[in-house]
Amino acid sequence: VSVPQSVQKNLWREHQVFLALSIVVGVAAGLAAVLFSVAIEFTSHRLFGLSPSALRLVAIPPLVSIATGVLLAKVFPDVRGSGVPQTEAAYHLAGGIIPAHVPLGKFITGVLCIGSGHSLGREGPSVQIGAGLASVAGRWLELSPERVRDLVPVGAAGALAAAFNTPVAAVLFALEEVIGDLNAALLGSAVVASVAAVVVERSILGNEPLFHLPPYQLVHPAELIAYAGLGIVGGVLSLAFCKGLLATRALFRRLPARTLMIQPAIGGLMIGIVLLYVPQVMGVGYEFVDRALNGGLLLKTLALLCFVKLAATIVSYASGNAGGIFAPSLYIGAMAGGAIGLLIHRIAPFPTADSGAYALVGMGALFAGIVRAPMTSVFMIFEITQDYQILVPLMVANLLSFVISKRYQPVAIYHALLQQDGVHLPTATEPTQIGRTAGQLMRRDVRFLAADLSVDDAWRLAKEDGAPAYLVGTAENLEGTITRRRLEASWAGGNREARVAALMDRDVVHAHPDHSLDVVLDRLVTSGGVLAVVSRANAAKVEGVVTADTLLPMGDHVSAQRRNVSDVGTSGSPHSPVRSTIERVRDGKEDPTGVPHLGGGQLAERSLDG
Amino acid sequence: MHDSSQSDPNLISQLIRRQGLQLAVLIGIVIAAFFATRALAANNRTMTLHDAAEWYRHGQDELAAGHVARAVDDFRRATVRNRMQRQYTLALAHALALNGDTEEARNALVALRNAAPEDRDVNLELARLAAATGDITAALRYYHNALYAPWPFDADETRRRVRIELIRLLIAANANDRAQSELFILSSDLPNDTAHHIEAARLFTDTGDQAHALEQYRRALQLDADNIDALVGAGQAAFQLGDYRLTQSYLQKVPKERTDIRPTGELVDLLLGSDPWAPRIGSAERRRRLVADFHDVEQRLEVCATARAGTSSPVDPGLLADARTFDQQLQSRPVVEQETIESAFDLIDRIERNVLRACSPPTTLDKALAIIASQHGGASK
């Protein structure tokens, strides 16, 4: 089919518009990042002055957090926290649409929170601001939905490049973290935006590196063992940070909804008390990272700052303030690395590098362990040092930290934070061997049990219906699931007046409409017989259910497809594994008890899910 | 672009034209935002630089008050806020060195030196740091870098101070030859000023080079003939050179209030009045001096022998007998020959050594006779 010349020309012009817009977005994101940084500095200076009194240190964080609490609860409810998870969610689930008030709200609340001393970073908010500006610009120009979506990582790359003065790492971050695919076709646009942003940033702030570093060198090959040790420590600290953050955030989330407005102030008060004793953890804290890199801190100071910063960041973030974890992860890494460097320097039987070199590698290790963007981490430190010699120790430490963190915290922190909010992102690694998706397979006529229904009434309904399990709640608010067996057991045990809410399982094994049949089958087995298919953007919103009866007619078709796709030993006979799985679930032979649930969230997700 | 418009090329063209216009508007907004951001950033930068200056001032105050650790902290804050101001880094390095953290101080200075290898202040601080750690070779190299770096035209005095600092370091390290080399350079370029010549002369004295010290004192006296310090210094240098008459001529001009040089003056007076070898004196005077000198020493020996009699370390009886015998011989000779004087002073030298070892410390006369003895034969012993 020949494409008309005019259409070809217009397509070409659309490409040109997109490229030009990528440059403009890069510049705008760079300017926003610079302005954000300048505004934080200015606010901090105005609020604390040169050497703040004890009263200021204690009072300013909670007082400012009262104001930001109101803003975050009433005006900008979607700008809490880092901004990176929200940007990822916007890219994957909202077609790249970020409302115009989001970058504005992020800017204002981010400046107030970080400027008032909260232990948070400026890079995450910069990413959301840059992505938001890109999205707004794309929609104003009435670009196609695909182009608007594509602009989000472009804006994010530009903002991060300007915020951290590392253009290559920023591009990698946009691809690795925001898109989740290093092979994304957006590489060119992201590079253009990143370069434009860095040019703008340098023309305004000068070509001053973020950190001043002494020359790095691997003094002795045996030092690699020490760096491996640092990687292990980095992994453990990353785990402590991620677990601590998720647990503390879950605690805050359990507080009554009416406290939402004052939660940032609660965090602010705690931070104020911390600042009274350890003011070094205030705000972004790059000044002290610089000191650690230059060997300017004592061992006990490094260790103290490492743990206090870790705790302070958890409190600041979990209490709902606006700010990122990018800078704190670097801070904690620098302190931990510096401390280990000093220890190694004292006890190692071989000559070692200065503690600053370890602090530098520690930054990368913590970043790799917490943010889980190992390539970004390596390139970021490499861009900071511009020294090839650091690559090997850095990769050793990063790899170990990454592996340990991933082993014990399978869901990356940004995704886990989203899951706490009921948002589940897809990942690029999800198998798609079979063409049918949960959305195509599910039944939309879903029967729910009300949470306040008595066991007696519920069992009466269940007896008539005969389904193996039920969803509890409504289509807009899935609260849990309950199996027929549990209802029956409770009814038989005389516990007939109890409410369903008291018996239901709140960790719902579920799938999303885009999940493949493989995933659906896998989860159906552990779901109790009724697998809820929920929205990615809101895991409490039920779009349908998949049951064994829904799938049974497909068993042979599925097996045939599987045979074509892979060499998995299946046959088209009625006794194929797929068919037998479905039959076992239908007949209630697959015992759903002992299903591994992922704690912490309202709705659990298997590790396969993002 | 929207799907609905993809089917109509005219609509797409219109849309793209509009997008071009919108892009132009966006570019305009971005340019305006660029200048606004730059102005705000510049304002912020001024604020930060002001903060840096404040921290630097705090640091100086803390340093002056002896709170070195606090000063280090303040200077660090200053340097983080303004990395371009090397004065802050220099102050930090200085404070770090005072705080005992020489390695970090050196790192900070080396980083500065890498950026500006010929920076005199950085080299100077590095030199001081190397000197403090006892690395004289490195110190010498950095001092030379500092000295031969470009200096402002009105900074001769500062540069001279640096060289003097280096000379003092070399003297303290017993590298007198190197110190003298530096002193020659220093003295070749001294201004016509008494104080400078006196300082150079004292440094020459410290290196043991009395001749050049005396020369510098003379230059000082040419500029100010009554300068007491110069007179004293010249007198002492001449004394060390063995030119007692010259010593006497300088010290006689020193006011009596300077009691510290009185022993030297008395010694020189005795030396010049007791020396039987002195030129342009008659044989009678030569004999008188020799007899008087010998008498004094013999008496001292007698007193000492009496005091030490019966103790575990008596004076050598043979020496006492030799002294009496020689005294009788001396009395019997109306004219003393050169040979007699030499024999007399050999004996005087032996007696002085014994008396010093067994009895009281030397008197001024003893010292004078010892010097005369050492000048004319005794020294060979």
Interface residues (C-beta under 8 A of the other chain):
Chain A: P4 S6 V7 N10 R13 E14 V17 A20 L21 V24 V27 A28 L31 V34 L35 V38 E41 F42 H45 L50 A137 W140 L141 E142 L143 S144 R147 V200 S203 I204 L205 E208 H212 P214 E287 D290 R291 N294 G295 G296 D354
Chain B: M1 H2 D3 Q6 P9 I12 S13 L15 I16 R18 Q19 G20 Q22 L23 L26 I27 V30 A33 F34 T37 R38 L40 A41 N44 M47 T48 D51 E54 W55 R76 R77 V80 R83 E103 E104 N107 A108 A111
